[in-house]
């Protein structure tokens, strides 16, 4: 009986001919293009053109293997990227040791199940596994993740889309509020399935928008005394 090849088997094989970091990043971009439902066809052809024809098929089969693994015996919400990334690529680079999935599930349980439509945010989301743990409690919430590492963002975007988690992933520095790019995971208006749409900072729910200074308005000489107020970092 032929053993089913795993997602990691395909990537490690291609990584012996090409740089593994490049193969992994290319595969993530290809998967995002495929889940964009035709909107990123030119980018898809640009990336796939770097490989020979038999390797193109292997990348397609890698995507199929990934989907089967993430099905997780019908339960879904399994991080198909995080462990591979830590074992073969990051090696702790930039402190990239993701929180173990059982710890993520415990943290989600302690926080409590979000209600339908609630916005759940992780400002350093990695591969998105903490938000996936929250989705195990209620997948009808809206999920928002941000990370300074673009590769991590791509992992989260795919994890969201394949698990029907609607929301946004922003490639940004959450501390300085510097924005580089973002993706929205939403229902397609015609096909009614989750798909990925690239968005700008103006469309982002995560980026902090500071109020514009108005020189013509002078501050009062003495501010009124009020109770302590919470200053939110993100406009949620």
Secondary structure, DSSP 8 states (H G I E B T S, - for coil): ------HHHHHHHHHTTS-HHHHHHHHHHHHHHHTTTTTTHHHHHHHHTTS-HHHHHHHHHHHHHHHHHHHTTTT----SSHHHHIIIIITTGGG-----HHHHHHHHHHH----TT-EEEETT-TTSHHHHHHHHH-TTSEEEEEES-HHHHHHHHHHHHHTT--EEEEEEETTTTEEEEEEEEEE-TTT-SEEEEEE-TTT-SSS-------TTS---SS----------SS--
